[in-house]
Amino acid sequence: MDIFAKTCNYDVMDSERIAARTFVGLGGLVWIVLAAGSALVYPSGVAIRDQYGPFMVLGLAVLALLVGWFYEYLGAILLFAGAVATVIWGVLAGWELGVWGLMALLLLAPEIIGGVLFLAAARMQKACELAAAGK
């Protein structure tokens, strides 16, 4: 099955949308749990970061999910930009190999996969619109 085919297939489009939203939603949940856990287990003394960190992560996850839900191209661009920003952050922070592995598994891969799925769904939507218009 070619997910980048130029023929209209509503089942494939719906599957891509569901998978993309699932990646973004579950990824957000994972990061909310990680932020809350790190604030509880490793308090830094910075009350604002420890207290509001999980809520900031929640806000970003909900924002990414809502943008991708209604504007798939923009959602994909934001997810790809987040992946690039994560890599830049890692390079500037000098992450060790284990940190790179965790971030690749828990942040980069879901962002990239979700972005590709949003792009594929948007492309299928365009193919279905063109097919309905008779072009």
PEFENRA-V878191 format. One record per pair of residues at least 24 apart in sequence whose ideal C-beta (glycine too) atoms are under 10 Angstrom apart, sorted by sequence separation. I is the first residue (numbers start at 0). GAP is how many residues later the second one is. If there is no record, write none. Layout:
# PEFENRA-V878191
<<I,GAP> <I,GAP>>
This chain:
# PEFENRA-V878191
<<31,24> <32,24> <82,24> <83,24> <31,25> <81,25> <82,25> <85,25> <30,26> <31,26> <81,26> <82,26> <84,26> <29,27> <30,27> <31,27> <82,27> <83,27> <28,28> <31,28> <81,28> <82,28> <27,29> <28,29> <30,29> <31,29> <81,29> <82,29> <27,30> <30,30> <31,30> <80,30> <81,30> <27,31> <29,31> <78,31> <79,31> <82,31> <27,32> <28,32> <78,32> <79,32> <81,32> <82,32> <27,33> <77,33> <78,33> <81,33> <26,34> <27,34> <78,34> <79,34> <80,34> <25,35> <27,35> <75,35> <78,35> <79,35> <24,36> <27,36> <75,36> <77,36> <78,36> <79,36> <23,37> <24,37> <26,37> <27,37> <77,37> <78,37> <23,38> <26,38> <75,38> <76,38> <78,38> <79,38> <24,39> <74,39> <75,39> <78,39> <79,39> <23,40> <24,40> <74,40> <75,40> <77,40> <78,40> <23,41> <75,41> <76,41> <22,42> <23,42> <74,42> <75,42> <76,42> <23,43> <24,43> <71,43> <74,43> <75,43> <20,44> <23,44> <24,44> <73,44> <74,44> <75,44> <19,45> <22,45> <23,45> <71,45> <72,45> <75,45> <67,46> <71,46> <72,46> <74,46> <75,46> <20,47> <63,47> <67,47> <70,47> <71,47> <74,47> <19,48> <20,48> <71,48> <72,48> <73,48> <19,49> <64,49> <67,49> <68,49> <71,49> <72,49> <63,50> <67,50> <71,50> <72,50> <16,51> <23,51> <66,51> <70,51> <71,51> <16,52> <19,52> <26,52> <71,52> <72,52> <67,53> <71,53> <72,53> <20,54> <23,54> <67,54> <71,54> <16,55> <19,55> <23,55> <15,56> <19,56> <22,56> <19,59> <33,68> <33,72> <33,73> <30,75> <29,76> <30,76> <29,77> <26,79> <30,79> <26,80> <29,80> <26,82> <27,82> <26,83> <25,84> <26,84> <24,85> <22,86> <23,86> <26,86> <22,87> <23,87> <26,87> <21,88> <22,88> <25,88> <22,89> <23,89> <24,89> <22,90> <23,90> <22,91> <23,91> <21,92> <22,92> <19,93> <20,93> <22,93> <23,93> <18,94> <19,94> <22,94> <23,94> <18,95> <19,95> <21,95> <22,95> <19,96> <20,96> <18,97> <19,97> <20,97> <18,98> <19,98> <17,99> <18,99> <19,99> <15,100> <16,100> <19,100> <20,100> <15,101> <16,101> <18,101> <19,101> <14,102> <15,102> <18,102> <19,102> <15,103> <16,103> <17,103> <15,104> <16,104> <14,105> <15,105> <16,105> <14,106> <15,106> <12,107> <13,107> <15,107> <16,107> <11,108> <12,108> <15,108> <16,108> <11,109> <12,109> <14,109> <15,109> <12,110> <13,110> <12,111> <3,112> <11,112> <12,112> <2,113> <10,113> <2,114> <9,114> <12,114> <3,115> <4,115> <8,115> <9,115> <11,115> <12,115> <2,116> <3,116> <7,116> <2,117> <5,117> <6,117> <7,117> <2,118> <4,118> <5,118> <7,118> <8,118> <9,118> <3,119> <4,119> <7,119> <8,119> <2,120> <3,120> <5,120> <6,120> <7,120> <2,121> <5,121> <6,121> <7,121> <4,122> <7,122> <8,122> <3,123> <7,123> <5,124> <6,124> <7,124> <5,125>>
